[in-house]
């Protein structure tokens, strides 16, 4: 039995071409560069950027008022299209179904991520805290993603990172 929590949606504008952004985030081995809580990631099955590829990752979470939690998880690319990626992610706490879509934007690429999570044990207060922490974590990740691409030459991407 799982215990679903409210879906979390975060949007950001990344100063890069949509294809470049999608190609970069699709390969979970890049996560340690733009996801501040992911310490390492490795490909364990597949070619790295296609449906069916499986990655193992090690990450940490810093919840307010508690010690750092370190844990391993697994990410599977469930579906990849020209404008989106869908991952299935599992760890010792929860299962997540994550969809990230890209679309052209005057400042580069609008990225939208929707995370649907379900805890493996009754979540207690985490049911209400999770969406807040997830939103904060995703915004930090997108800020890092924007920084990753910000040094690259931009044609019409002359505006800074924004969320919305």
DAGIZI-V995113 format. One record per residue. RES is the residue in one small letter. PHI is phi as a letter, one per 40 degrees, with the letter a starting at -180 (999 if undefined). PSI is psi in radians with two decimals (none if undefined). D_LAST is the distance of its C-alpha to the last C-alpha in Angstrom with 1 decimal. Layout:
# DAGIZI-V995113
RES PHI PSI D_LAST
RES PHI PSI D_LAST
This chain:
# DAGIZI-V995113
x 999 2.46 34.1
x b 2.85 30.4
x b 1.66 28.2
x c 2.61 24.8
x b 2.94 21.8
x d 2.44 18.7
x c 2.60 16.4
x b 2.22 13.2
x b 2.27 10.1
x b 2.42 7.5
x b 2.62 5.4
x a 2.80 6.0
x b 2.20 8.2
x b 2.30 11.7
x c 1.15 14.5
x a 2.91 16.9
x c 2.47 18.4
x d -0.72 17.1
x c -0.73 20.6
x c -0.74 20.8
x c -0.86 17.6
x c -0.76 18.8
x d -0.72 22.3
x c -0.84 21.4
x c -0.39 19.4
x c -0.66 22.0
x c 1.76 24.8
x d -0.36 24.3
x c -0.33 26.8
x c -0.21 24.1
x d -0.72 22.2
x c -0.35 24.1
x c -0.46 22.8
x b -0.11 19.0
x b 1.74 19.1
x d -0.43 20.5
x c -0.09 22.2
x c 2.11 23.9
x c -0.62 27.3
x a 2.74 28.8
x a 2.46 28.6
x b 2.57 31.4
x c 2.24 32.1
x b -0.25 34.7
x a 2.42 35.0
x g -2.96 34.2
x b 0.02 33.2
x h -0.42 29.8
x b 0.37 27.5
x b 2.88 28.7
x d 2.33 28.9
x g -0.27 31.1
x c 2.49 30.6
x b 2.36 30.7
x b 2.56 29.6
x b 2.41 30.6
x b 2.75 28.5
x b 2.25 29.1
x a 3.02 26.4
x b 2.71 26.2
x b 2.40 24.2
x b 1.69 24.5
x c 2.45 24.1
x d 2.30 24.6
x g 0.20 28.3
x b 2.96 29.5
x c 2.79 30.9
x c 2.25 29.0
x b 2.18 29.3
x b 2.43 30.1
x a 2.82 30.4
x b 2.74 30.7
x a 3.11 28.9
x b 2.39 29.0
x b 2.28 26.5
x b 2.32 27.6
x c 1.93 26.0
x c -0.56 26.4
x a 2.46 25.2
x b 2.23 24.1
x b -3.04 23.5
x c -0.35 22.6
x b 0.09 18.9
x a 2.85 18.5
x b 2.49 20.1
x b 2.18 21.0
x b 2.62 22.5
x b 2.16 24.8
x b 2.33 24.8
x b 2.50 27.6
x a -2.98 28.7
x c -0.22 31.1
x b -0.62 28.6
x a 2.93 26.6
x b 2.43 25.9
x b 2.50 22.4
x b 1.97 21.5
x b 2.24 18.4
x b 2.26 17.0
x b 2.18 14.8
x b 2.64 14.3
x b 2.55 13.9
x a 2.58 13.9
x d 2.56 14.8
x a 2.58 12.5
x d -0.48 14.2
x c 0.18 13.1
x h -1.79 14.1
x b 2.28 12.5
x c 2.18 9.4
x b 2.29 9.9
x b 2.19 9.4
x b 2.28 11.7
x b 2.15 13.4
x b 2.14 16.1
x b 2.04 19.0
x b 2.65 21.4
x a 2.22 24.9
x c 2.64 27.1
x c -0.31 30.6
x b 2.78 32.1
x d 2.19 31.5
x c -0.21 28.4
x f -2.30 29.5
x c -0.40 26.9
x d -0.43 24.7
x d -0.64 23.8
x c -0.51 21.7
x c -0.61 20.9
x d -0.89 19.7
x d -0.65 16.3
x c -0.82 15.5
x c -0.70 17.1
x c -0.75 15.5
x c -0.79 11.9
x c -0.76 13.1
x c -0.78 15.0
x c -0.68 12.4
x c -0.70 10.1
x c -0.70 13.5
x c -0.78 14.4
x c -0.57 11.5
x c -0.72 12.4
x c -0.69 15.9
x c -0.75 15.3
x c -0.74 13.9
x c -0.68 17.0
x d -0.75 19.2
x c -0.23 18.5
x c -0.42 18.3
x c -0.27 22.1
x c 2.62 22.6
x d 2.42 23.6
x b 2.48 21.0
x c -1.29 22.0
x c 0.21 19.2
x c 1.18 16.7
x b 0.10 17.3
x b 2.63 14.0
x c 2.95 12.8
x d 2.47 10.2
x a 2.76 6.7
x b 2.77 3.7
x i none 0.0
